[in-house]
C-alpha cells in the first residue's frame, strides 16, 4: 500500500508569519493537533500543540556547580536558551520545528511508519517533487496496515 492511498489531501497549513494566537485558533477550529508550515507549496516547518504549549512554560534555568572559581553547568544551556526564546515568541516561525521529515506520495506506508516511529512525531507531510500534496498521521498508517 502507498502513502497516497491513506493520506489526507485537504491539509490545514500555516504560514511562518502567522501569530501564535492565529495558529492556535486555526488548529483548534480545524480539529487538528499540528500542521505543516509552508511558503508557497514548500514545507518549511511543522507546528504542533506541543510547540504552542512550550511557549507557556516558564523555563527552568540550568543547574550548575561552582568549583575553583568557575562554573560547571550540569544541564544543557542551549536547551534553556531555546526554551527562553520560545516563551518570547510571537510568530509561528519562531516556534516551529524546522527539521521536518517528509515522505513521497508514492512511498510505501512502511516508510511513513518508520519516520513516525524514529522521529517520535504524530504526522508527516506528504510531498511530490517537493510540493505539499497531503499529510499522513499515525492513525492513517495504522488503518492502512490493518487494511481498512
C-alpha positions as CSV (number, residue, x, y, z in Angstrom):
1,X,0.0,0.0,0.0
2,X,1.2,3.5,-0.9
3,X,1.1,6.7,1.2
4,X,-1.1,8.3,-1.4
5,X,-3.8,5.8,-0.6
6,X,-4.1,6.7,3.1
7,X,-3.1,10.4,3.3
8,X,-5.4,13.3,3.8
9,X,-5.3,15.6,0.8
10,X,-7.0,18.6,2.2
11,X,-4.2,19.8,4.5
12,X,-4.5,22.6,7.1
13,X,-1.4,24.7,6.7
14,X,0.2,27.6,8.5
15,X,2.4,30.4,7.3
16,X,5.7,31.4,9.1
17,X,4.3,34.9,9.7
18,X,1.1,33.8,11.4
19,X,0.9,34.9,15.0
20,X,0.8,32.1,17.6
21,X,-2.8,33.1,18.5
22,X,-3.8,32.8,14.9
23,X,-2.1,29.4,14.7
24,X,-3.7,28.1,17.9
25,X,-7.1,29.3,16.7
26,X,-6.7,27.6,13.3
27,X,-5.6,24.3,14.9
28,X,-8.5,24.3,17.3
29,X,-11.1,25.3,14.7
30,X,-9.8,22.6,12.3
31,X,-9.7,19.9,15.0
32,X,-6.0,19.0,14.2
33,X,-3.2,18.9,16.7
34,X,-0.5,20.1,14.3
35,X,0.1,21.4,10.8
36,X,2.8,22.0,8.2
37,X,4.2,25.5,7.9
38,X,4.5,26.4,4.2
39,X,5.9,29.1,2.0
40,X,4.2,28.7,-1.3
41,X,3.8,25.0,-1.7
42,X,7.1,24.1,0.1
43,X,7.2,22.7,3.7
44,X,9.5,24.9,5.8
45,X,8.4,23.7,9.2
46,X,5.8,21.9,11.4
47,X,3.9,23.4,14.3
48,X,2.1,21.3,16.9
49,X,0.0,21.9,20.0
50,X,3.1,20.8,22.0
51,X,5.1,23.6,20.4
52,X,2.4,26.1,21.3
53,X,2.2,24.8,24.9
54,X,6.0,25.1,25.2
55,X,5.6,28.9,24.8
56,X,3.6,28.9,28.1
57,X,6.1,27.1,30.3
58,X,8.5,29.1,32.4
59,X,12.0,27.8,31.5
60,X,14.0,26.2,34.3
61,X,17.5,27.6,34.5
62,X,20.2,25.0,34.1
63,X,21.7,23.6,37.3
64,X,25.3,24.4,37.9
65,X,28.2,23.8,40.2
66,X,30.7,26.4,41.3
67,X,34.1,24.8,41.5
68,X,37.5,26.5,42.0
69,X,36.1,29.9,40.9
70,X,34.5,28.5,37.8
71,X,31.0,27.4,36.8
72,X,30.2,23.9,35.6
73,X,26.8,23.5,34.0
74,X,25.1,20.3,34.8
75,X,22.2,20.8,32.4
76,X,22.2,21.8,28.7
77,X,22.5,25.6,28.5
78,X,21.4,25.5,24.8
79,X,18.1,23.8,25.8
80,X,17.4,26.6,28.4
81,X,18.1,29.2,25.7
82,X,15.8,27.5,23.3
83,X,13.0,27.4,25.9
84,X,13.6,31.0,26.8
85,X,13.3,32.0,23.1
86,X,10.0,30.1,22.8
87,X,8.5,31.9,25.7
88,X,9.2,35.2,24.0
89,X,8.0,34.0,20.6
90,X,5.1,35.8,18.8
91,X,5.1,34.1,15.3
92,X,4.9,30.6,14.1
93,X,8.4,30.9,12.5
94,X,9.9,31.4,16.0
95,X,8.5,28.2,17.4
96,X,8.1,25.8,14.6
97,X,10.2,22.7,14.1
98,X,12.5,23.3,11.1
99,X,14.0,19.9,10.6
100,X,10.9,18.3,9.0
101,X,11.0,14.8,7.6
102,X,8.7,14.4,4.6
103,X,7.6,11.3,2.7
104,X,6.8,11.0,-1.0
105,X,3.3,10.2,-2.0
106,X,4.3,7.0,-3.9
107,X,6.3,5.7,-1.0
108,X,5.1,2.5,0.8
109,X,3.3,3.2,4.1
110,X,6.1,1.4,5.9
111,X,8.4,4.3,5.1
112,X,5.9,6.7,6.7
113,X,5.6,4.4,9.7
114,X,9.4,4.4,10.0
115,X,9.6,8.2,10.0
116,X,6.8,8.4,12.6
117,X,8.5,5.9,14.9
118,X,12.1,7.1,14.5
119,X,11.3,10.8,14.9
120,X,8.5,10.4,17.5
121,X,6.1,12.5,15.5
122,X,2.3,12.3,15.0
123,X,2.2,13.4,11.4
124,X,4.4,13.5,8.3
125,X,3.9,15.9,5.3
126,X,3.5,14.1,2.0
127,X,5.2,15.7,-1.0
128,X,5.6,15.2,-4.7
129,X,8.6,16.9,-6.2
130,X,9.0,19.0,-3.0
131,X,5.4,20.3,-3.2
132,X,3.0,19.6,-0.3
133,X,0.2,17.3,-1.5
134,X,-1.1,15.7,1.7
135,X,-0.4,14.6,5.3
136,X,-0.3,11.2,6.9
137,X,-0.8,10.6,10.6
138,X,-0.2,7.7,12.9
139,X,-3.8,6.7,12.7
140,X,-3.7,6.7,8.9
141,X,-0.7,4.4,8.9
142,X,-2.3,2.1,11.5
143,X,-5.5,1.9,9.5
144,X,-3.5,1.2,6.3
145,X,-1.6,-1.6,7.9
146,X,-4.9,-3.2,9.0
147,X,-6.3,-2.8,5.5
148,X,-9.2,-0.5,6.5
